[in-house]
Amino acid sequence: MALFFVSCPLGFEEDLAHELKTFWFEMLDLDGQPTRHNFPEFEKVDGGLELDVPEHLGYQINFFTKIASRVLIRIAKFESRYFDQFERELKKIDLGKWLDNQNGLKLQVKIESHRSRLNHEKNLLEAAQNVLQSQKIKASSEAGDFILFIRLEKDRVMVSLDTSGEHLHRRGYAKYRGEAPLRENLAGYVISKLSEYADLQTSLNLIDPFAGSGTLLFEAASFFWPLFDRPYAWLKFKNRPKLFQSETWVKNYKWIHRQKNLDLIAFDQDPQAIQSLLKNSEIFKKIFSLDQWSIQASVADSLNVDWGAYNLSPKTWVVTNPPYGHRLSEGSALQILQRLEAQVHLEGLIVIHPESWKFDFRRLE
């Protein structure tokens, strides 16, 4: 068993807990079968969840979560009021259990101190670097092969090793970005809300009239699918489970199958945005081998779209993040959404918008 911290944007903790429950039994035990471990108790803290689980399950959270930012494994905790005590306790940590320092390993160290006697983060970083370098590990505050997080809170020190690598919102498909793009994990959160009202595993039309580079639509298409095609840090750990040491470990998940038919419709009046969306679509297809979705992307002002030209099913939803502010006036965005609702029989509509916006829909509440 190991203690993991799964981080997420502030305020998303309950949603993250719900998400973990939805995919828990899709993760594998060491024999390659769906896990028989019950969903664990967890502690909710600001910005994430702490849970004590078998290591092989904690690592796999990286594959399935759409909301989390990182998955950290807690490797040590101790009390420390003085620098010599801090250094002495750090020396007791055997990073060699996880990391191979024989090949010029570079470790990035990140330190935060809150309400502790040891509050000079620069000095703490130097002390940590000295300890690690004595163990022949190259450590600095710059990007490296792995990340070590050291957090001091009221003279208590928690040391954690990152298992994710790049921030989890970087799915890999959004290579081409527009202005003020929505982070993928925030888009994943929006789609999780959509899934509470719409059945994403049946045939469904999904419209984004302000699509930008397509993040919301791509998150909808991949919502139920784990992301394997990414260089997660834990896959380079010395002690990674044997199950994940072969080149064909992904095949262990062949029992995962969800059939759904999503017809995605995207509009944006910026030709560059649609071009970026189409390029991202090609990358997306390589990362997620899915054939139960399609996307139609057009350069157009959504206010002038002829919706009668589209063969929309009764199950049609709008999900969008309008480019409000200087890029689009509030009146234009409201007019577009209200016209769409009036002309298309929608099951529902999910919009990210300022609290001041007031909608006047004909059918939707």
N, C-alpha and C positions, 0 to 999 in steps of 0.2 A: 504494500500500500504506500501511497505517496500523497502529499498535500499539493494540490494544484490551485492556482489562482487564474481564473478566466476573466479577463478585463473586458469592459464594454463602455460605451459613452455613458456619462452620468444620466441617471433617470431610466436607463434601459435594463436595470438589474432584474426586475420581475419578468420582463419579456425574454431575457436571456435564460432564466430558469425554466420558463415554459418551453423554450426552444430546445434546451438540452433534453428535456423529457420526451420531446417528439422524436428525436433520433437516437435515443440512448440504446435501444435494442437493435439498432442497425449496425452498431459497432461490433467488432470481432473479439472473441477470446483467443487465447494463444493456440488453441487447436483449430483455428480457422472457422469456427462456428459462431453464429450470433451470440452475443454475451448472455450469460445466465446471471450476471451480477445485477442485483436490484439497483434502481436509481438511488443514489446516496443522499443522505442529509447534507445540507450545505449551509454556509453562513453568508448572508448578504452583507456586503460592505459597499461603501460609496465607490462606484466605478467597477463593480464586478462581483464575482462569487468565489468563495473558497470551498473546496470539496476534497475529501479524502477518498481516493479511489485507486485501484490497481494502475500501475504506471502505463500499461499498454492501452488502457482505456482513456486515461488523461491525454496521452499523446494524440489519439484519434479524434479528439474533439476538434482539432485543427481542420480535419477533412470536412466536417459536416456543418459547423457553425456558419451562419450568415450574418450574425449580429456582433460577435466578439471581435475585439481588437487584437488581443494576444492571448496565448496560453503560457503561463509560467509554472515551472515546477519549483516548489520551495525546497531548498537543499540545506538550510541551516537557520537557526534563530538563537539569539543569545542576548544577555544584558550587557550594556557597555556604557560607562560614564567617562572613561579616560582613554586616550589614544593607545597607550600600551596594552590596555585590556582589549581594545578593538582589534589591534594587530594580532595579539596572542590568540584570540578566538578565530580570526580569519585563517590563521595558519593551520588550524585543526580541520579545516574543510578540505576534503580530498576530491578535487575536481577531476582527478584522473579516472574516477568512476564513470564519468560521462564523456570527457574530452580527451582526445589524443594529442598531447603536446610535443610529439616527436617530429612533427613536420612544419615547424614555424607557425604554430597556432597563434592567431591574433584575436584577443578578447577585448571587446568594448565594454567598459565599465560605466554604469550610470548610477549616480548616487543622489538620494534625496534625504534631507533631514528636516524633521518637523518636531518642534517643541522638545528637543533633546539638548543635553549639555554639549554634546559634540555636534556643533551646528555649522562649522566651517567646511562647506562641501569641497572646496578645493584641497584643503589639507587632508580630508578624508579620502579623496580620490588618490592623492599622492601616497598615503599610507597603504591603501589597497593595492596600488600598482607595485609598490615595493614588495609586498607580501607575495603577490602573484609572480613577479619577476624572479623572486628567490626560488620559485617552483618551476622556473624555466618557461613561464607563460608570458608572452608579450602582451601587455595590457596598457590601454590608453582610453581616452574619452572619444577617440575617433572610431569610425565604423570598422568592424572586424568580422571574423568568421562566426562568432557567437556573441551574445549579449548577456552580461551579468548585471542584475539589478540589486542594489544594496539600499535598503530603506530604513532609516532610523525614525522611530516614533516614540517619544517619551522614554528615551534611553534604551529602548528595545530595538534590536537589529534583526531584520529579516533579509536573508540572502536568497535570491531566486535566479534560476537560469531560464532564459527564453527558449521555448520549444518551437516557436513559429517561424523565426527568420524574419522576412519582411512583414510589415504590418498586414494583418489578415484582410484588410479592405482591398489590398492589391491582388485581385483575382488573376490578373494576367491578360485579360482580354481588352482592357481599356487603355490601349497604347495611344490612341488618338483622342484628345480631349478638347472640349470646347471651353468657353468662358464660364468660370464659376461652376465646375462640374460637381455633381452630388457624389459623395463617397459611397462606395459599393456597400459597405455595411449599413449605412443609413438607408440606402435604397432597399437593402435586404429587409430592414426593419419595416419599411413601408409595405413591401410585398407580404411580410408576415401578417400585417394588419388586413391586407386584402384577402389573405387566405382564410381569415376568420369569417368572411362573408361570402366569398366566391370559391367554388370548388375548382381548384387549379389542376385537378387530375381528370377533368372532363373537357370536352370541346368548349373553347371559350375565345371570344374576341377581346383583345386588350388594345386600347387606343391611348397613345400619348400625343396630344396635339402640340406639345412643346418638347419634342423628344431630345433635342441636343445631340449628344453622342451616343444616346441609347441606353444609359445605365439602368434605368428602371425596367425597361423591357427585357434586357439581358438577365437581370436578376430574377424576373418572373419566369423566364424560360429555364433557368437553372436552379430554381428554388428548392426542389426536392433532391437535387443531385450533389453528391460529395465532390469536392475538388481535390483530385489526386495529383494533377499535373502542375506541381509547384515544388520548389526546393525547400521544404520545411527543414528547420534546423535540427530537429530531433532525429531525422532520418540519417544524420551524420554522427549521432552519438555512438560512442563505443558500445554502450550497453543496450542499444535499441533491440527490441524483441526479435528473436530468430524469424518469426513470421514475416518480418519486414526487411529481411536481409537478402532475399532473392531478387532477381531482376523482374520477376513476374508476380510480385506480391499483390498487385491490383486485381489479378484474376480471382483472388479469394473473395472478392465482393461481387462475383458474377450473379449472386442470388438477388442483388438489388435490381429491381425493375419497376419502373412506374411509367405507365403509358398515359400520355396526355396529348391533346391537340390544341396548341395555343397558336392562334392567328394574331400576330402582332402587327399593328398599324402605327406608323410613325410619321409625323409631320414636323417640319421646322422651316421657317422662311429664310434661314441662313444656309446657303449651299455648302459652305465649309462644314457645318455641323452634320448635315446628311452624308457628306463624303466621309467624315470621320466615323459616323455610325456604320456605314457599309464596310469600311476597312476593319472596324472592330468586329463586325459580324463574321468576317472570314477568320479572324483569330479565334473568336468564340467557338466556331464550329470545330476547330482543331483541338481546343481544350476540352470541350464537352461533346462527346460523340452522341448527339441527340438527333433524332430524325422526326420527332413528333411536334415540330414547331416550324413556323414560317414567318417571315417578316417582309412587309411592304413599306418602303421608306420613300417619301416624296418631299421635294422642295415646294412648299406652298404656305401661304398665309391661311391658317386654320379657319379664319373667319369666312373664307370664300370656298371652302371645300364642299363639293357636291356629295353629300353622304349617300344619296340615292344610288350612286355608282358603285357602292360597296355592298356586297352580299353579306350583311351582318346577321349573325344568329341572334336569337332572343337573349342569349347569354353574352352580353356585351358590357364591358366595364371600361371606365376611363381611370387611368392612374397617371399623375403628372406633377411636375415641379415647375410651374411657370417662372420665366425669368423676370420676376418683378423688379421694380426699382428703375434705374435709368435705362435698362434694356427693353422694358415693355411697361407701358402705363397700366395702372390698376384697372382703369376702365376698359382697355382693350382685352386684357386677360379675362375679366368677368364677362364681357360680351361674348367672347369666343366660347367659354365654357357653358354659358347659359344658352347660346344658340345650339351648341352641340346637344345639350340635354333636351332641348325642345324638338330637335329634328331626328334624334336617334333614340330608340326605345332602350334605355340603359337600365341594367340591373342596379348599377350604383356607380359612384364616382369618388375617388380618393385624391385629394389635392393638398399639396404642401403650400401653405399660404400664410401671409401675415394675419394676426388676430383681427386686425381692423377690417378685413374684407367681409362684405356681406353679400351673400348670394340670393338670387331671386329665381329659384327653379320652379318649373311648372308642375312636375310630378314628384321629384325626389324631395325628401324632407331635409 
